[in-house]
Amino acid sequence: MADLTPLLAYRWSPRAFDPSAGLTPDEAASLLEAARWAPSAENGQPWRFALGHRDDETWKRILISLPVGDQGWIRHAATLVVGAHTGADAERAAYDLGQAIAHLTVQATALGLHVHQLTGFDRACLAAELDLPCGVRPLVVAAVGRLGDPFALPADLCARETGLRHRRPVADLLLR
């Protein structure tokens, strides 16, 4: 395998979060600072974020927009981060938001935290629950926290959580 920084090599998206561990204000600020410094087209920085910390009102409003099947494990995450974008060019803004979320994720890894990103949720519900302004489009919810016990998950999720990680070979990713 080619040389890869440990911050990327050790990044993964767990479902087992420690239900007793929270994020400090400094950790949350560090994640947002990393996202803030992500590159964006023409420095537009079209990303917007909402943070809900476990059991606060924002966290509850985010949680109810997620699929019921995911709520069972994601409720243990310390923080839920909504990533939304603005601007007339929605495709470019979504790409830029992806950069910001990637920066947030790498920073989380550097802090000993883990992130699991979800895009399959009820966007209209989330926008209404958070009373998002017109033109602010939620695209991702990132669960952030410290690792928990994978054996506390249902059997099917535990098997996925404890199994080997697989990535496609680089050759499969190249366009020919």
Rosetta blueprint (number, residue, H / E / L):
1 M L
2 A L
3 D L
4 L L
5 T L
6 P H
7 L H
8 L H
9 A H
10 Y L
11 R L
12 W L
13 S L
14 P L
15 R L
16 A L
17 F E
18 D L
19 P L
20 S L
21 A L
22 G L
23 L L
24 T L
25 P H
26 D H
27 E H
28 A H
29 A H
30 S H
31 L H
32 L H
33 E H
34 A H
35 A H
36 R H
37 W L
38 A L
39 P L
40 S L
41 A H
42 E H
43 N H
44 G L
45 Q L
46 P L
47 W E
48 R E
49 F E
50 A E
51 L E
52 G E
53 H E
54 R L
55 D L
56 D L
57 E H
58 T H
59 W H
60 K H
61 R H
62 I H
63 L H
64 I L
65 S L
66 L L
67 P L
68 V H
69 G H
70 D H
71 Q H
72 G H
73 W H
74 I H
75 R L
76 H L
77 A L
78 A L
79 T E
80 L E
81 V E
82 V E
83 G E
84 A E
85 H E
86 T L
87 G L
88 A L
89 D L
90 A H
91 E H
92 R H
93 A H
94 A H
95 Y H
96 D H
97 L H
98 G H
99 Q H
100 A H
101 I H
102 A H
103 H H
104 L H
105 T H
106 V H
107 Q H
108 A H
109 T H
110 A H
111 L L
112 G L
113 L L
114 H E
115 V E
116 H E
117 Q E
118 L E
119 T L
120 G L
121 F L
122 D L
123 R H
124 A H
125 C H
126 L H
127 A H
128 A H
129 E H
130 L L
131 D L
132 L L
133 P L
134 C L
135 G L
136 V L
137 R E
138 P E
139 L E
140 V E
141 V E
142 A E
143 A E
144 V E
145 G E
146 R L
147 L E
148 G L
149 D L
150 P H
151 F H
152 A H
153 L L
154 P L
155 A H
156 D H
157 L H
158 C H
159 A H
160 R H
161 E H
162 T H
163 G L
164 L L
165 R L
166 H L
167 R L
168 R L
169 P L
170 V H
171 A H
172 D H
173 L H
174 L L
175 L L
176 R L
